[in-house]
Amino acid sequence: MRRDSALHTAETPEVDGRPGGRGATVLGRLETLLGYTLRRAQIRVFQDFEGEMNELGLTPGQLGALFLIEANRGLSQSELGLALGIDRSSVVPLIDRMQKRGWVRRAARASDRRAHALELAPAGAAMLARLMPRLEAHENRIAAGLTAAERKRLFELLAKVAAG
């Protein structure tokens, strides 16, 4: 996991007359921007996830899709895209890749033969079982500096931001 130790806030002690010392960058107004801070956190989370799941060849988008399909048997591709916050042109290749790996199946819907019902295939269920210990380790690492109450509050606050 890579950490960007070259970025410091104005609270970093001065070394050689500059906050944080040689090579340190003062964030200035950036440290007041929610979008910037969220993006920095997302980068750290993604890097840790990638390091943990690289061997499995799993992306965050695939993980989200697998969990949604597991919880919502018969979910349509459109419903999946809506739940993931991605458009149809991104859903189809995502499902294609996961179907090629044997993780999901498309089945015709009895009510609308034009739409596909998505199902978790046995290999997809096995993948979820295999990745859970890794996912738990990843989650524990990224939340290591938070108490249980802080973690709960963070989820609440992020949900408020996401809801707009």
C-alpha positions, 0 to 999 in steps of 0.5 A: 500500500502506497502512502503519500507522506509528502502531503502535509497540512499547515499543522505539520511542524516546521523544518528548514522554515517550511511546514513539514520540511523539505519536499513537503507540500502545504495543502492550503485551500485544498484541505477545506474541500470535501471533494478533495479529501474524499478523493484522497481517501478513495485513492487510499482505499482503492490502492489497499483493495487492489493490493488485497484483491489483485491475486483474485483479479477482482475490481471494486465494481465487480465486487459491488455487482456480485453482492447486489446480484447475490442479494437480489436474485433476478435483478435486471441489468438496468436495475444493477446499473442504477444500484451501482450508479453506472450507465447501461453502456458500462453494465453490459461489459461488466456483466460480460466479463463476470459471465465469462469468468463463470461468476454470473448467469443471465436468464430470460425473464418470464415477464419480459424476454427482452430483459435479462435476470441476473443470477449468481453462478456457483463459481460466483458464490465460491468467489464471494466465499473465498474473498470474504476473509480478504475483504474483512482484512481490507476493511479492518485496515482502512478503518483501523484509525476509527472507533466503532462509533466513528466508523458508524458516524462516517457511514451516516455522513457519507450516506448524507453526502451521497443522497445529496 
